[in-house]
Amino acid sequence: MTDGSSPGAAATAARQRIDPFLEVRGLKKYFPVKGGVLNRTIANVQAVDDVSFDVAKGETLGIVGESGCGKSTTARLLMRLIEPDSGTVHFDGRLIGADNGIPIREMRRQVQMVFQDSYSSLNARLPVEETVAFGPIVHGIPRPEARERARRLLYDVGLDASRFMKRYPHELSGGQRQRVNVARALALQPRILILDEAVSALDKSVEAQVLNLLLDLKQEYDLTYVFISHDLNVVQYVSDRVLVMYLGQVVEIGPVDEIYANPRHPYTRALLSSRPSMDPELRITEPPLSGDPPNPINPPSGCRFHTRCAFANEVCARASPVLSTFGDDTRHEIACHMLSPGSGHPDAPAPS
Ligand code: SF4
């Protein structure tokens, strides 16, 4: 990886005030599109482009955005399930994958992931007890001790080990399977859990149970969460801070209460206005998002949201906005010319 010192990364690094447990700078991943007689690269899907953020120890960072915005690719890059084109990730102050940093294998013990599809995440031929004990056994923990740990974890995630430990994935409900996945993720005693749409496939009643379980486990095991979801209500319920992504880039990041009560970026405002609310006070009267997101193979120039933004101006198509603080709250950052002093946008505040 490179040092990831893009303008956005540098600006974010300079401003963020939290003590980072996970520090992401200038992360970038383009997927080549092959074609032609010679099967050459003819284009690139710009899945993640210059993404930077921090996660503090013990917090839950929610990541939201439409399908295809790069949320899940970001999660896979954090776990190094795919190699980034550039950018850096530090875990607890150590650069992941560097000679003098933290080896990827060691990082994967401390950072675990729970996926959306609870069935394909499990080995259909392994009973529950073996599934949960597998990781510790691979990492050298004696089999009896690993099995005892598995039984304890099953109990902690709300499954009676005596009833469930010999069952196979097809004998479990979706909620039970996801509990097993959480137990398996905890089996190596990680410090960070990345939850990628982990409750999205569950029925609403089961979803609430698993969410509350995750909140309890976070306290009990002293965990840090990166919680990825397209469900804005769920993200609000579990998160301390929220990061909003659009077409592979971060457009807004800040404390959850601040962003949900006072969203600044036009995309965040449109996104939040599209969620149903029973409370008229909480409804944001904003023009709804129109049209589909642009093709990530050929994203719009300048601000990638300008083709759908009601406030777009000539400067928006020309220059890419950089994440900057707005007002006094240094924790709330927005990438929008309209909010950047001296950006050239007619609605931008005057430079101080
Ligand atoms: Fe809209 Fe321009 Fe702001 Fe982008 S930079 S969100 S196009 S006003």
Boltz pocket constraint, residues with backbone or C-beta under 6 A from the ligand:
constraints:
  - pocket:
      binder: B
      contacts: [[A, 265], [A, 266], [A, 267], [A, 303], [A, 304], [A, 305], [A, 306], [A, 307], [A, 309], [A, 310], [A, 311], [A, 312], [A, 313], [A, 316], [A, 319], [A, 321], [A, 335], [A, 336], [A, 337], [A, 338]]
      max_distance: 6.0
